[in-house]
Amino acid sequence: MLLATWNVNSLKARLARVEAWIARVGPDVLCLQETKLADAAFPAGVFSDLGYESAHHGGGRWNGVAILSRVGLEDPSAGFVGEDPLRLDEARLLAATCGGVRVMSVYVPNGRIVDSEFYEAKLVWLANLRHELDVTCARDDSVAVCGDFNVAPQDLDVFDVTRFDGSTHVTPAEREALEHVESWGLRDVVREIHPEGPGPFSWWDYRGGAFHKGEGMRIDLALLSEPLAAKVTTAYVDRDERKKGTSDVAPSDHAPVVVEISL
């Protein structure tokens, strides 16, 4: 199974690039974040023509998550268990079973400013994600939690951690909240395959030539349960997709993360 996750930073703006990337890489399952679409506007027909079933959870202007699968898509579920249906986690969580794997596409809140109400809400959201795993999955299940976590797990996941002093994404509280999610029984397979840092990065600011300077962060993660992680053959960030290339469509500020699992 080729499993991938990608924050596309507007699927409407980036659809042609997503189609081209799918044709080039051929993922079996693709998690998307920041689609910025309402469910009614999601291009399910486009993906169906490419051979993918799809599920989408989005409210329109912001956020939005999706799962595409060509190995089956069953039991889709949006938001956290027991959540107020009028709120539904701001369209940040979608789960479905694809080829026997329970896949979660997640878009963790940014947090904005340390110690702000948005930062505190981010920590709560990560705690809710851990609870979701506790009540919906067993540790011997095949589970993949993929997406934009808006947390750099370690200093080597940032080009220069001193440049982020006092900023979100690298604070001890955020990292501890992420570690609590992982302690359910998930492994960060990209870091296991690439133990040296800094990098590989998955996000670069559009400003200041950050991509060309190598000034990135690794905040897009594929966290796999033990039964899946033990079968990973390769894992990487498709950095080339962050380049403009020959496309007329500007790239997302995130690059896809790809994991190959020998099932």
N, C-alpha and C positions, 0 to 999 in steps of 0.2 A: 504494500500500500504506500502510495506517495501522498503524504499529508502536508498541507501548506497553510500558512496564515499570512494575511496581508492587510494592513491598514491602507485603504486606497484613497482616503482623504477626498471623498465625493465620487461615488460610483457613476453618477451622471457625467461628470467631467472626465472620468478615467475609463469609461466602459471599453473604448476601442483598445486601450492598452491592456486591460484585463483579458479581453478576448484574444489578443495576440499572444499574451503570456501563457494563457491556457493552451493555445495551439502549439506553442513552443515547448512547454514543460510537461503538459499532460498530467496534472495532479488528479489523483482519485478523489480526494476530498480537499476542498478549499474553504477556509474560514475567512470572512471579510469583516472589516471594522470600518467605522465612519463612512457608511454608505450615504448618509445624509438624505435618505429617501423615505417617503411614506410607503407602507406596504403596497398600496395600490399602484405606485409608480415603479416598483421593483421590476426589472426586465427579466422575469422568469422565462418568458418565451425565448429570449436570446440564448439563455443558458440551456434550455431544453433542446434547442437546435444543435447545441454543441455536445449533447448527450448527458446533461446533468439534471438531476432533480435538485430542487432548491427550496430553502425555507428562509424567510426574512422577518426581522423584527425591527421596525423603524417607525418613527413618528413624523418624519419630514425633514425639517431644516437641519437638525443636529444629530449626532451619534448614528445609531443604526448598525445592526450586525446581521450577518447572513452565513449560511452554510450551503455549499454546493457539493453534490456527491454523484459519482457515476457508479457507486457500488451499493446503492440503496440508501434511502433516507426514511427512517421510521421514528415515530413518537417524538415529533418536534415539540419543544417546550420553551416558552419565552418567559424571562424574568425568574425571580427567586420563588421557591415554594412558599405559598401562603402570603405572597405580596399583594398589596392593594392593586387590583387590576386597573385602577385609574392612574396609577403611577408607573407600574411595571418597569422599575429600575432605569428609567430614562432610556430605554432601548439599548441596554448595554450587555445583555446576556441572552444567548440562544443556545439550546442544546438539541441534539438529535443523535440517533443511532445510525451509524453508517458502516456497513460491512462488519457488523458485530462490535464496533467500537463506539462507546458513548463519547461524542465530540461536543465540546463546549467552545463557542466563539465568544470571547469576552473583550470588552472595551472598558478598562478601569478608568474612573474619573481622573482628571489631570491633577487636581488639588490646588492649582493656581498659586497660592501663597502659603508658606509654612504657618501653621497655627490658625489659619483662617477657618471659617465654617466649611469651606470647600475642601480643605485639607482634612479636617476631621471627618467629613462625609466620605472621603476616599478611604480612610482607615476602616470606617464602618463597612463600606462596600466590600473591602477585601475580607473582613471578618464574616460577612454574609456569604461570600463565595466559599469560604472554608465550611461554613454550616451547610451550604448547598451540597457540597461533596459528602459531608457526614450523613445527610438524610436521604440522598438519592443514589449513592454509589457504594459499592463494597471495594475494599482494597485489593481484592484479587480480580476485580473487573478490569476489562480493557478500557481505559479512560484517557482522553487527550484534552487538556485544557489549553487552548491556543488563543493568542491575541495580543493586543496592545495593553500591557500592564502598567505603562507609565511609571515604572520603577526600574532603575538600573540595579540589579541584584548585588553587584560588588563594585569596588573602585575600578577594576580592570574592564568594567562595562561602560566606562566613560573615558573620553580622550584625555581629559584633564580634570580630575574631580575637584581640584582647588578652584576651578572656574565656576563651580556650582555651589560654593560655600553659601549657606543660608537659603538655598533654593530647594524646591521640591524635587522629587525623583531619586534623591540620594540620601535622604535623612534616615537615621537609625530606625525611627518609628515605621516608616514606609517599608524598609527592608525587613524589619521584624514581622510586619503584617504579611508580607509576601512569603517569608520563611514559614509562617504559620500555615499558609495555604499549602506550600510544598510538603510540610511535615505530615499532611494527610497520607502521603505515600506517592508523591510525584517527583520526577527527576527532570532536571533542566538538561535535555539531551544535547542541545547545541553546545553548551559549555563543556559537557563531558567529551564531546568529539573534538572541541577546540579549547583545550585547557589553558592555553597561553593568551595573554592579553597585551595591550588593550584591544578590544574588539572580540569577535567580529561585530561591527555596529549594524543596526537596523534602521536608525533614524538619524537624519542630518537636517539642521535648520536650513531653510531656503536662503537665509540672509548671510551676507559676508563670505560667500564662497565656501561655506562650511564643508560641503561634500568634497570638493576638490582639495581642501586642506586636510581632510581626514578627521574633521572635528565632529564626531558622531557619538551616539549612545546606543547601547543594546537594551531596548525596552520592549521589544516584540519577542515573545517567548512561546515555546512549545514544551509544555510540561506533561509528561507521560507517566502513567502508572507503571509499576514494576513489570507486569506481564508484557506491556508494549515496549518499554524502554530496553528490556533485555533483548529485543529483536531488532533494534535500530541498527542499520548498516551504514547510514551516512546522514549527516545533518549540516545544513549550511544556510547562510544568508545570500540571496541572489542579488548581490550588490549591483550588477549590471542594469537591473531594472530601475535603479535610482538615476541612471544616466538619461539624458534626453534622447540620445541615439538618433535614429532617422525618423522617429515619430513626430507628427505635428502636435501631438497631445503632450503637455508637460507632465513629468512624472510626479507621483506622490512623494511626499517627504519621507515616507517609509519604504523599505524594500521587503519583498516576500521572504519568509523563513520557510525552508523546505526540509522535511524529514522523510527518509525512506525506511520503511519497516518491513521486515521479511516475515510475512504471515504464512 
